[in-house]
Amino acid sequence: MPVPSSPGSSSRGSSPTCSSSEEAQHGDYYKVLTPEVPGLDRERARIAKDIGHHLELTTDEYIKGLYNDLARRKEIEHSFLPQSNLYNVQASRWKGVAKIAKSRDRLRIAILKVVGHVLQDYASEEQRECREIIDAHTLRLEHDLKFDKYSLAQWSQPDLIATGLGPSFEVDERRETYSNVATCIEVRTDAEEWEEEDEIYQLGTYAKQIFLRQPNRKFVRLLFMTESYVRFVHMDRAGCQYGDPIDYHEDPATLIQLIVGLSAVEEDRMGLDDTIRWRIKDGRKFNGYIRTVDSNGEPVWYPLMKLKPIAMHNTIFCRGMVVWKARTSTNRVPVIIKDAYHYAARGEMHEHDYLAMVEGMDGVAQMISCEPGHTDLQDHRGPGIDGVRHALNLAPETRIVMTAYGMDISQFISEEQFLGALRDSIAGHQNIYWQFDEYDDHVGILHRDVSVANILVTDDPTPGRRGVLIDLDCAVIASELRGRERNSPVGTKYCKSVAVLRQGFEDRRSTWHDHLDDLESFFYVTCYLMFTTECPGKVKTRKPHFIAEWLILEGRCAAGAKINFFAPNDLDLAGLSSFWSSASRKLLQEYFKYIKRVQQKREAHRQLDKFDERIQHGYLCGRAPKHYVKILWLFDEALEALRANKVTHMGASAIDPRLVEDPDIAPPSKAKKRKVNDDTEVPSAKKQKGGVE
């Protein structure tokens, strides 16, 4: 099934940066040293950052036995190779593949003949009908910029690709994409002297796009070939496992097995999840179904309402989150189905365990059923180079079916809906955090990943249910954080609190992620949306500089930018559009001042020794209800002000936080040091200089 060439697509080797004289002097090798595709060299750098610390070398024995059931080694060596017109048994060499390739183009053509020969003369008839090897070096396979909008390359050009037909593959006649690519083969000459990691990262740019274009992919296997060796590369959400170079002239059976296996007819052998299926008409998907289990553990199929995921992760090494919108077969009720792995380092409790704990609570997502252990990446990996299967950093995938809500909060349609959804999601956060067991032990759940994408608006106007907090992937039992040696700074980058950002580069073990960090994250969500929204449905073309810093900077620089943001006494609201009322402006200003006071209090605690800082931090966490009351009151006051402009009768007023004593979060005072019996402080373990005011 050939993929048509795009009009005007240029050869891979051409580069606008080299003159004709230089090109004639250095030949094909010069073209390799210059970027073939705009931005592809920087995209390789992103892949290196993504999987660079998650590479594992496997054994030759594993690779040589991986597809032995699809292509028997004895059959290849005793029947196929002696009769092959492209392999010289006496010389132990593939014909047409020079010992020293004169050019990359010639080598690519020679390898294409070998690979095509294997598929045509050795593979089964069924495999020949639905798989085809194509020279793709002149094609521009478009990158998925919807889910990877920060991609530094808009397209890429593998040397050879195996295209596929089947329930998971789709042909787009309007443009060339990775939606029907089974595997890729990168061809380079030995003279180019690519490093081992560079080979992997180059293949990683293709694997990433296959994951994005084929959302039911669990792993991708690819090949890197020169005139003397082939390297096998396996990529999944836990990183990359690869093999040493194998001389495919001396060991042609392994090359044949890899070609047959990487283009197998059975989709599960290629890493495709066959519990997600589409119906295909004229090469296009037009209907889809996903299989899981119901609340009783019985198999059930859900028709997909959208053919593509509504959300998914856009890196290789990640939790592999893919979210589908489906409906029940009987009463057509919309549901959300989420597939995701779990970081093993975060303990034995997974998202579905936390969702079971919050059943029936307002302001947080509700689970219908779950399927733990849906897939396990370990089942598709080989042993390490020492022959031992090492534990992965990802636990098996869980498929969760949840109640469907609306869009994320950035899609709000009115100011009142925006404030109501934010208010009720904060209340939902309080509901899951402030929980105790029969022994009065704190067993509340801390979300730790508050962001725009994790707050949804609903169609229910009932107070408490206007917005919900979703995605408990990063959640943890709050009390467990106190006993850890060090907390990993989890969360969405631009929404992380200053304290959480500091955990990434400071060696301080006295504090931990708490509810105040998440309340600070709610502020960043509020601030981000108000400063970037012109009106509902319209985003400003230019973001304020401080928003850009939140999005771009990391670590120490990000923390410094947010500290500087809170330096003024008041937040400059001049950048807000005229859409926002005085009620929302007042809310944002008061929220800003409250978080500023929180940071000042924490900074004062940081001046203490670690033991005393830990005591003060614990005391601060114990006053959580008062903190929630203050924030919720700010939103209630703003909502009441909005309603007052529409109706003459004022509803019942919210709780005034001035009636709820909250002295622990107060503006710095120049008053003398408080006494020990003042309830704003607990006694220090030892006398210290300059107590906290």
C-alpha positions in Angstrom: 0.0 0.0 0.0 2.2 2.8 -1.2 2.1 6.2 0.5 1.9 8.9 -2.1 4.6 11.6 -2.2 3.7 15.1 -1.3 3.8 17.7 -4.0 7.0 19.7 -3.7 8.6 17.5 -1.1 12.4 17.6 -1.4 15.0 15.0 -1.0 16.1 14.3 2.5 19.7 15.2 1.8 19.1 18.7 0.5 19.9 21.6 2.8 19.7 25.3 2.1 22.8 25.9 4.2 25.3 24.2 1.9 26.7 25.5 -1.4 26.9 23.3 -4.5 30.7 23.4 -4.4 30.8 22.2 -0.8 28.2 19.5 -1.6 30.2 18.2 -4.5 33.4 18.1 -2.4 32.0 16.3 0.6 29.2 14.3 -1.1 26.5 12.5 0.9 28.5 12.7 4.1 28.2 16.5 4.1 24.4 16.3 3.9 24.3 14.1 6.9 26.1 16.6 9.0 23.6 19.3 8.2 20.1 19.2 9.6 17.9 17.2 7.2 14.6 18.4 8.5 14.1 21.9 10.1 14.1 21.5 13.9 14.8 17.7 13.8 18.2 18.1 15.5 16.5 19.9 18.4 13.7 17.4 18.5 16.4 14.7 18.9 17.6 16.7 21.9 14.1 16.6 23.4 14.1 12.8 23.0 17.5 12.6 24.7 16.1 14.6 27.6 13.0 12.4 27.6 14.5 8.9 27.6 18.3 9.5 28.2 18.2 8.2 31.7 16.0 5.2 30.9 18.1 3.2 28.5 18.7 -0.5 29.1 20.8 -2.9 27.0 19.4 -6.4 26.5 21.0 -9.7 25.4 21.5 -11.0 21.9 19.9 -14.2 22.9 16.6 -12.4 23.7 16.6 -10.6 20.4 17.4 -13.8 18.4 14.6 -15.7 20.1 12.0 -12.9 20.1 10.2 -13.9 16.9 11.3 -17.5 16.6 7.6 -18.6 16.5 6.9 -16.4 13.5 10.1 -17.3 11.6 11.9 -20.5 12.5 15.7 -20.2 12.5 16.2 -23.7 11.1 13.8 -23.2 8.3 15.4 -19.9 7.4 19.0 -21.3 7.4 18.2 -24.7 5.7 15.4 -23.7 3.3 15.0 -20.0 2.6 18.6 -18.7 2.5 20.0 -21.5 0.1 17.3 -20.6 -2.4 17.5 -16.9 -2.0 18.8 -14.9 -4.9 19.9 -12.0 -2.7 22.0 -14.0 -0.2 25.4 -15.6 -0.9 25.6 -18.5 1.4 29.3 -19.2 0.6 30.4 -15.6 1.2 28.0 -15.1 4.1 26.8 -11.8 2.7 23.7 -10.1 1.3 24.2 -9.3 -2.4 24.1 -5.7 -3.3 25.1 -4.4 0.1 28.7 -3.2 -0.3 31.2 -3.7 2.4 31.9 0.0 2.4 28.9 2.0 1.2 29.7 4.7 -1.3 26.7 6.7 -0.4 23.7 6.6 1.9 21.3 6.6 -1.0 22.8 3.5 -2.5 22.9 1.7 0.8 19.2 2.6 1.4 18.2 1.1 -2.0 20.2 -2.0 -1.3 18.7 -2.5 2.1 15.2 -1.8 0.7 15.7 -4.7 -1.7 16.7 -7.1 1.1 13.8 -6.1 3.3 11.3 -6.3 0.4 12.7 -9.7 -0.6 12.1 -11.1 2.9 8.5 -9.8 3.0 7.8 -10.9 -0.6 9.4 -14.3 -0.6 9.4 -15.5 3.1 6.4 -13.9 4.8 3.0 -15.4 4.7 0.5 -14.4 2.0 -1.7 -12.6 4.6 1.3 -10.5 5.7 2.2 -9.6 2.1 -1.3 -8.3 1.6 -1.5 -6.0 4.6 2.2 -5.0 5.1 4.5 -3.2 2.7 8.0 -1.8 2.9 8.3 1.7 1.4 11.2 4.0 0.7 10.1 7.0 2.7 13.1 9.3 2.5 11.4 11.8 0.3 8.1 11.8 2.2 7.2 14.3 4.8 5.4 12.4 7.6 3.6 15.1 9.5 4.0 15.3 13.3 1.0 15.4 15.5 0.9 19.1 16.6 -2.4 18.7 18.4 -1.0 16.7 21.2 2.6 17.8 20.8 2.1 21.5 20.1 5.7 22.3 21.3 7.3 19.9 18.8 10.4 21.5 17.3 9.9 19.7 13.9 6.7 19.7 12.0 7.6 16.6 10.0 10.3 13.9 9.7 11.5 11.4 7.1 12.4 7.8 8.1 14.5 6.0 5.4 12.2 3.0 5.2 8.8 2.4 6.7 6.5 -0.7 6.9 2.9 0.4 6.3 0.0 -1.5 7.6 -3.7 -2.3 7.1 -5.9 -3.3 9.9 -8.3 -2.2 12.7 -5.7 0.1 14.3 -4.2 1.6 11.1 -5.7 4.5 9.1 -4.7 6.0 5.8 -5.0 9.7 5.4 -5.1 10.6 1.7 -4.9 14.3 2.4 -1.5 14.1 4.0 1.2 11.7 5.0 1.4 10.8 8.7 2.5 8.0 11.0 -1.1 6.7 11.4 -0.4 3.6 9.3 3.3 3.0 10.0 4.0 -0.4 11.6 7.8 0.2 12.0 10.6 2.4 10.8 14.2 1.5 9.6 16.8 4.2 9.7 19.7 3.7 7.3 23.2 5.3 7.8 26.7 4.5 6.6 29.4 3.2 8.8 31.5 6.3 7.8 29.1 8.5 9.6 30.2 7.0 12.9 27.0 7.6 14.8 27.1 7.1 18.5 24.9 4.4 20.1 22.7 7.0 21.9 22.3 9.1 18.7 21.0 6.1 16.9 18.4 5.6 19.6 17.4 9.2 19.8 16.9 9.4 16.0 14.6 6.4 16.1 12.9 8.0 19.2 11.7 10.9 17.0 9.8 8.4 14.9 8.6 6.3 17.8 7.1 9.3 19.5 5.0 10.2 16.5 3.8 6.6 16.2 2.6 6.7 19.8 0.8 9.9 19.1 -0.8 8.8 15.9 -1.7 5.3 17.1 -3.0 6.0 20.6 -3.5 2.2 21.4 0.2 1.6 21.0 1.9 0.1 24.0 5.4 -0.2 22.5 7.2 0.5 19.3 10.1 -1.6 17.8 12.4 -0.2 15.2 15.7 -0.9 13.4 18.9 1.0 12.8 21.0 -0.4 9.9 24.3 0.3 8.3 26.1 -1.8 5.7 27.6 -4.0 8.4 25.1 -4.2 11.3 21.5 -3.9 12.5 20.5 -2.6 15.9 17.1 -3.6 17.5 15.4 -0.8 19.5 12.3 -1.3 21.7 10.6 1.8 23.1 7.7 1.9 25.6 6.5 4.2 28.3 9.2 3.0 30.7 12.0 4.1 28.3 14.1 2.2 25.8 15.6 -1.3 25.6 18.0 -2.0 22.8 20.5 -4.5 21.6 24.1 -4.6 20.6 24.9 -4.3 16.9 24.4 -7.6 15.1 26.2 -8.5 11.9 23.3 -9.4 9.7 25.6 -10.8 7.0 27.0 -13.4 9.3 23.6 -13.8 11.1 21.0 -13.3 8.3 18.3 -15.3 10.2 18.1 -12.7 12.9 17.5 -9.9 10.4 14.8 -12.0 8.7 13.1 -12.7 12.0 13.1 -9.0 12.9 11.7 -8.0 9.6 8.9 -10.5 9.9 8.2 -9.8 13.5 8.2 -6.0 13.3 5.7 -6.1 10.5 3.6 -9.0 11.9 -0.1 -9.4 11.1 -1.1 -9.8 14.7 -1.4 -6.3 16.1 -0.6 -7.3 19.6 2.8 -8.5 18.4 3.5 -4.9 17.2 2.5 -3.4 20.5 -1.1 -2.4 19.6 -3.8 -2.9 22.2 -6.4 -5.1 20.6 -9.0 -4.3 23.2 -9.4 -0.9 21.4 -10.8 -1.5 17.9 -12.0 0.6 15.0 -14.0 -0.3 11.9 -12.3 0.7 8.7 -13.9 1.9 5.5 -11.8 3.0 2.6 -8.8 3.2 4.8 -10.5 5.5 7.3 -11.7 4.8 10.9 -15.4 5.4 11.2 -16.5 3.5 14.3 -14.7 2.4 17.5 -15.1 0.3 20.6 -13.1 -0.2 23.8 -13.4 -3.3 26.0 -13.0 -3.3 29.8 -14.8 -4.7 32.8 -17.9 -3.5 34.6 -18.2 -3.0 38.4 -18.8 -6.8 38.7 -15.7 -7.7 36.8 -17.6 -8.8 33.7 -16.4 -7.9 30.2 -18.1 -5.0 28.6 -17.7 -3.1 25.4 -18.1 0.7 25.2 -18.7 2.5 21.8 -16.4 5.4 21.4 -18.0 8.8 21.0 -14.8 10.2 19.6 -12.5 8.3 17.3 -9.4 10.0 18.8 -8.5 10.5 22.5 -9.6 13.6 24.2 -6.3 13.8 26.1 -3.0 11.9 26.1 0.6 12.4 27.2 3.1 13.5 24.5 6.4 12.1 25.6 7.8 8.6 25.4 8.8 8.2 29.1 5.6 8.9 31.0 2.6 7.3 32.6 1.2 6.8 29.1 -2.1 8.4 29.9 -4.7 8.1 27.2 -8.3 9.4 27.8 -11.2 8.3 25.7 -14.8 9.5 25.6 -17.3 6.7 25.2 -20.8 5.8 26.1 -22.7 2.9 27.5 -24.3 0.5 25.0 -27.7 0.4 26.7 -28.7 3.9 27.7 -26.0 5.8 25.8 -24.7 7.6 28.9 -21.3 9.3 28.3 -18.4 8.0 30.2 -14.6 8.7 30.4 -12.2 5.8 30.0 -8.6 6.4 31.1 -5.6 4.2 30.5 -2.5 5.0 32.5 0.5 3.4 34.2 1.6 4.2 37.7 5.1 5.2 38.9 6.2 2.3 41.1 8.2 4.7 43.3 5.0 6.3 44.5 3.8 3.3 46.4 1.3 0.5 46.0 -1.8 2.7 45.9 -2.9 3.7 42.4 -5.4 6.2 41.1 -8.3 3.8 41.3 -7.5 3.1 45.0 -7.9 6.9 45.7 -11.0 7.1 43.6 -12.6 4.3 45.6 -11.8 6.3 48.8 -13.6 9.4 47.5 -16.7 7.7 46.3 -19.8 9.9 46.7 -17.8 13.1 47.4 -18.7 16.3 45.6 -16.2 18.2 43.6 -14.1 15.2 42.7 -14.3 12.7 39.8 -16.3 9.5 40.4 -15.2 6.0 39.3 -17.7 3.6 37.8 -15.3 0.6 37.4 -11.6 -0.2 37.0 -9.4 -2.9 35.4 -6.1 -3.1 37.3 -3.2 -4.7 35.5 -4.7 -4.2 32.0 -1.3 -4.3 30.4 2.2 -4.9 31.9 5.2 -3.5 30.0 7.4 -6.1 31.6 5.6 -8.8 29.5 7.1 -7.3 26.3 10.7 -6.6 27.5 13.7 -8.8 27.7 16.3 -9.3 30.4 19.1 -6.8 31.0 22.6 -7.5 29.8 23.2 -9.4 33.0 20.4 -11.8 32.1 18.1 -10.6 34.8 14.7 -8.9 34.3 15.0 -5.7 36.2 11.9 -4.1 37.9 10.5 -1.2 35.8 9.8 2.3 37.1 6.2 1.8 35.9 3.6 -0.4 37.5 1.1 -2.2 35.3 -1.5 -0.1 33.5 -4.9 0.4 34.9 -8.0 1.1 32.8 -10.6 3.3 34.7 -14.2 4.1 33.7 -15.4 7.3 35.2 -18.4 9.6 35.1 -18.2 12.0 32.2 -18.2 15.8 32.9 -17.7 18.8 30.8 -14.6 20.4 29.3 -11.7 21.7 31.2 -12.1 25.0 32.9 -10.4 27.0 30.1 -13.6 26.3 28.1 -15.9 28.2 30.5 -18.8 30.1 28.8 -19.4 32.7 31.5 -17.7 34.5 34.4 -20.1 32.9 36.9 -19.4 29.4 35.5 -15.7 30.0 35.8 -15.8 31.1 39.4 -18.3 28.4 40.4 -16.2 25.6 38.9 -13.1 26.9 40.5 -14.8 27.3 43.9 -16.3 23.8 43.9 -13.1 22.1 42.8 -11.4 23.8 45.7 -14.2 22.5 47.9 -13.7 19.1 46.4 -10.0 19.3 47.2 -10.9 20.1 50.8 -13.3 17.1 50.9 -10.7 14.6 49.9 -7.9 16.2 52.0 -9.6 16.7 55.4 -10.5 13.1 56.3 -9.8 11.1 59.5 -10.3 7.4 60.4 -11.9 6.0 63.6 -8.6 6.5 65.4 -8.5 10.2 64.5 -5.5 9.7 62.2 -5.3 11.9 59.2 -6.0 9.7 56.1 -6.9 12.5 53.7 -5.7 12.6 50.1 -3.5 15.3 48.7 -3.9 15.9 44.9 -0.5 17.4 44.1 -1.3 18.2 40.4 -3.8 21.0 40.4 -3.8 22.6 36.9 -6.1 23.9 34.2 -6.5 20.5 32.6 -7.4 18.9 35.8 -10.4 21.1 36.7 -13.6 20.4 34.7 -16.8 22.4 34.5 -20.1 20.5 34.7 -23.7 21.1 33.6 -25.0 20.9 37.1 -25.6 24.4 38.6 -26.0 23.0 42.1 -23.4 24.6 44.4 -20.7 22.1 45.2 -21.1 20.3 41.8 -20.3 23.0 39.3 -16.7 21.9 39.0 -14.8 18.7 39.6 -11.2 17.9 40.3 -9.9 15.0 38.2 -6.7 13.0 37.7 -5.5 11.5 41.0 -2.4 10.0 39.3 0.0 12.1 41.5 -2.2 11.9 44.6 -0.9 10.5 47.9 -2.1 10.0 51.4 -1.1 13.3 52.9 0.2 11.9 56.2 2.7 9.7 54.4 4.6 12.7 53.0 5.8 13.7 56.5 7.8 10.5 57.0 9.6 10.6 53.6 13.3 11.5 53.4 12.6 13.7 50.4 9.5 14.7 48.4 9.7 14.6 44.6 8.5 17.9 43.1 5.5 16.5 41.2 2.9 18.6 39.4 2.3 20.7 36.3 5.3 23.0 35.8 3.5 26.4 35.6 1.2 25.6 38.5 3.8 24.4 41.0 4.1 26.4 44.2 7.4 28.1 45.2 8.0 25.5 48.0 7.5 22.6 45.6 9.8 24.1 43.1 12.4 24.5 45.8 12.2 20.8 46.6 13.7 20.1 43.2 17.0 21.8 44.0 17.3 22.5 47.7 18.5 19.8 50.1 16.0 20.6 52.8 14.1 17.6 54.3 12.1 19.5 57.0 9.0 20.4 54.9 6.7 18.4 52.7 4.1 19.0 50.0 0.9 20.1 51.8 -2.6 21.6 51.1 -1.2 25.1 51.0 0.9 24.1 48.0 -2.2 23.0 46.2 -4.1 26.1 47.2 -1.3 28.1 45.7 -1.6 26.0 42.5 -5.3 26.9 42.4 -4.2 30.6 42.5 -1.9 30.1 39.5 -4.8 28.5 37.6 -7.1 31.4 38.4 -4.4 33.9 37.5 -3.3 32.2 34.3 -6.9 32.0 32.9 -7.8 35.5 33.9 -4.7 37.1 32.4 -4.7 35.0 29.2 -8.5 35.1 28.4 -9.9 37.9 26.4 -13.5 36.6 26.7 -15.0 33.1 26.8 -13.7 31.2 23.8 -11.1 33.7 22.9 -7.5 33.5 24.1 -5.2 36.5 24.1 -2.6 36.4 21.3 0.1 37.5 23.7 0.7 36.3 27.2 2.0 38.5 30.0 5.7 38.1 30.6 5.2 36.5 34.0 2.9 33.8 32.5 5.6 33.1 29.9 8.2 32.7 32.7 5.9 30.2 34.5 5.5 28.1 31.3 9.2 28.1 30.3 11.4 28.4 33.4 12.3 25.4 35.5 13.9 24.7 38.9 15.7 27.6 40.6 14.8 30.1 37.9 11.1 29.2 38.1 11.1 29.6 41.8 12.8 32.9 41.6 10.4 34.2 39.0 7.4 33.4 41.2 9.1 34.9 44.3 9.6 38.1 42.3 5.9 37.9 41.1 4.8 38.2 44.8 7.3 41.0 45.7 4.8 43.9 45.2 2.2 44.5 47.8 -0.6 44.5 45.2 -1.1 42.6 42.0 -1.1 44.8 38.9 -4.4 44.0 37.2 -3.9 46.3 34.3 -3.3 43.4 32.0 -6.8 42.0 32.5 -9.4 42.3 29.7 -12.5 44.3 30.2 -14.5 41.1 30.3 -13.6 40.5 34.0 -15.9 42.3 36.5 -14.8 44.1 39.6 -15.9 41.1 41.6 -13.4 38.8 39.9 -10.7 41.4 40.1 -11.2 41.8 43.8 -11.1 38.0 44.2 -7.8 37.8 42.3 -6.3 40.6 44.3 -7.3 39.2 47.7 -6.2 35.7 46.6 -2.8 37.1 45.6 -2.4 38.8 49.0 -3.3 35.6 50.8 -0.8 33.5 49.0 1.8 36.2 49.5 1.2 36.0 53.3 1.5 32.2 53.1 4.9 32.6 51.4 6.0 35.1 53.9 5.1 32.8 56.8 6.9 29.9 55.2 10.0 32.0 54.5 10.0 32.9 58.2 9.9 29.2 59.0 12.8 28.6 56.7 15.0 30.7 58.9 14.6 28.2 61.8 16.6 25.1 62.2 15.1 22.0 60.5 13.6 20.5 63.6 11.7 23.7 64.6 10.7 24.4 61.0 9.2 20.9 60.9 7.2 21.6 64.0 5.9 24.9 62.7 5.0 23.4 59.4 3.1 20.6 61.0 1.2 23.1 63.1 0.4 25.1 59.9 -1.0 21.9 58.3 -3.2 21.3 61.3 -5.1 24.6 60.6 -6.1 23.6 57.1 -9.9 24.1 57.6 -9.4 27.8 58.3 -7.3 28.1 55.1 -10.0 26.5 53.0 -12.7 28.7 54.6 -10.8 31.9 53.7 -10.3 30.9 50.1 -13.8 29.6 49.6 -15.2 32.8 51.1 -13.4 34.9 48.5 -15.1 32.9 45.7 -18.5 33.0 47.5 -18.2 36.8 47.9 -17.4 37.2 44.2 -20.3 35.0 43.1 -22.7 36.8 45.4 -21.6 40.1 43.8 -22.2 38.7 40.3 -25.6 37.5 41.2 -26.5 40.9 42.9 -26.1 42.5 39.5 -28.8 40.2 38.0 -31.4 40.0 40.8 -32.6 42.4 43.4 -32.9 39.8 46.2 -29.6 38.9 47.8 -29.2 35.3 48.8 -27.8 33.9 52.0 -24.4 35.3 52.6 -21.4 33.0 52.9 -19.3 32.5 56.1 -17.3 35.6 56.8 -13.7 34.5 57.4 -13.3 37.4 59.7 -15.5 35.4 62.1 -13.1 32.5 61.8 -9.9 33.2 63.6 -6.9 32.5 61.3 -3.9 34.2 63.0 -1.4 31.8 61.6 -1.7 33.4 58.1 -1.4 37.1 58.9 0.6 40.0 57.5 4.0 40.4 59.1 3.8 42.6 62.1 6.4 44.7 63.9 4.9 43.8 67.2 7.1 42.2 69.8 7.6 38.4 69.9 4.4 36.6 70.8 4.2 34.6 74.0 4.4 30.8 74.0 0.8 30.4 74.9 -0.4 32.4 71.9 -2.2 29.8 69.6 -0.4 31.2 66.5 2.8 29.3 67.5 3.7 26.1 69.2 6.6 26.0 71.7 9.9 25.6 69.9 12.0 22.6 70.8 14.8 24.9 71.9 15.2 28.6 72.3 16.0 30.3 69.1 17.0 33.8 67.9 14.3 35.9 66.3 11.1 33.9 66.6 8.4 33.9 63.9 6.1 36.9 64.1 
